Amino acid sequence: MNYMNVDYSTKIPNNVNLSEDRQVLKALEGWHPGYMDWWGDMGPEGFQESLVYLRTAYSVDPRGWAKFDYVRMPEYRWGILLAPQEENRVVPFGEHYGKPAWQEVPGEYRAMLRRLIVIQGDTEPASVEQQRHLGKTAPSLYDMRNLFQVNVEEGRHLWAMVYLLQKYFGRDGREEADELLRRRSGDADSPRMLGAFNEATPDWLSFFMFTYFTDRDGKMQLHSLAQSGFDPLSRTCRFMLTEEAHHMFVGETGISRVVQRTCEAMREAGITDPTDVAKVRALGVIDLPTIQKKLNLHYSLSLDLFGSEVSTNAANAFNSGIKGRYKETQIDDDHQLKNATYPVLKLVDGVIKRVDEPALTALNMRLRDDYSQDCIKGMLRWNKVISTAGYQFKLTLPNVAFHRQIGEFKDVHATPDGVLIDDATWNKRKSEWLPSSDDGDFIASLMKPVTEIGAYAPWISPPKVGIDNRPGDFEYVKIET
Ligand code: BYC
């Protein structure tokens, strides 16, 4: 079998030779109906019969891996795709540094590996659940198609983790795979595992923020797992990253287009003060201060996804060779962090201070810092749109102590500038920094669906180029009426 190309002859497309792995094929086929039920119940609401212009992977060669065609989402070919095995790959960090990478689960790390795979797997269906109502208010067919593309690929990422669980973890892996279909985002009794995946995604600005900030946590975590000494996990994550890039593109360009439209509308109306919220809203576009509040919310929720500042879980995962650092193989050090330290912002005697911690226990922070650096890049582009339009307004990332539910700062309140404040001040001022219910109502009032070919809602600019280089009047979704 050519491991670059995907075998579509079996019910479950794959490049892992499933047709000769009867036991795993049987387990996956047994899981398939439950997945389809879940997709029917929790996948995009109202568009299951529509033809959507989607990309599907036919190869894992990064130079050309996808083809585009009209597909009804329930007929999307969710498959198991692993990046090609690298010959003589070694464990690139930790205690086993330099030893051959594992092709089977090392017994002593089984529980840790299973936990990480389950957490990763849990986020994928969660995001589909969070976004399931958005199709009905899409600002264009182009955006609707992008939403559905993201959704089907998150579904495929669930398949990717379920394959690892079923192939390598026996009966408990199969039980975990079933649990992944049972939990529900935001459910009081059976929620998804990580905080941000139980929050609502009520509108399209939230969707763009989510795909920019939360999918980017996905990118960082997948990069770290792609370094894993457990080779099948590494290969799985490497291919997932290929798909993930488009999700963040949707977020970055989505926010950029919202900012662009707002600036254009302000200029046309002769508005000089972008913080004059009432005047800007009267134009039917989203004012920049509200965009900043949404950004504050989604960035802070996403910071929580990196876990605590100081974490023995993270140290153990690194020592064992299971979860590495971002771009581990490109870092020039001992890859064991024996004597290294890393600066971490902590709360010391009621003051935010930079403290040197052992680099091993500070690994969550290192990844989080890499993440923040990555977040800044898109923000600079949005700010360029604002300054080019002639406005003196800058979107910024809030301080890491702002609005936190995990780690050092979870029991204190801080302003977006990182000034610690008491409960009363927080309660009085929080609607200046986070979206209030009025802000939510205003945004909701703009969320009117636009389904004419080539048309866009008045609060967002059209994209610069079409998907798959399609022209502006391309029918990305043929809606079944
Ligand atoms: N919410 O030592 P600690 C994606 C728990 S997104 C709730 O501080 P650790 C995607 C933690 O589980 C990427 N609980 O943290 C994006 C632990 O509980 P136990 C998803 C939390 O373990 C968009 C306790 O607190 N992938 O792919 O070093 C769309 C103490 O933990 C949270 C991964 O996350 C939280 N936010 O790091 C679709 C990679 N944070 O075990 C998809 C796999 C911590 O004591 N996961 N806790 O009961 C990991 O690497 C780690 O589990 C974490 C936490 C980075 C999440």
Boltz pocket constraint, residues with backbone or C-beta under 6 A from the ligand:
constraints:
  - pocket:
      binder: B
      contacts: [[A, 115], [A, 116], [A, 117], [A, 119], [A, 120], [A, 123], [A, 124], [A, 127], [A, 154], [A, 193], [A, 194], [A, 195], [A, 196], [A, 210], [A, 214], [A, 215], [A, 216], [A, 217], [A, 218], [A, 219], [A, 221], [A, 222], [A, 301], [A, 304], [A, 305], [A, 306], [A, 307], [A, 308], [A, 309], [A, 310], [A, 311], [A, 312], [A, 313], [A, 314], [A, 323], [A, 364], [A, 406]]
      max_distance: 6.0
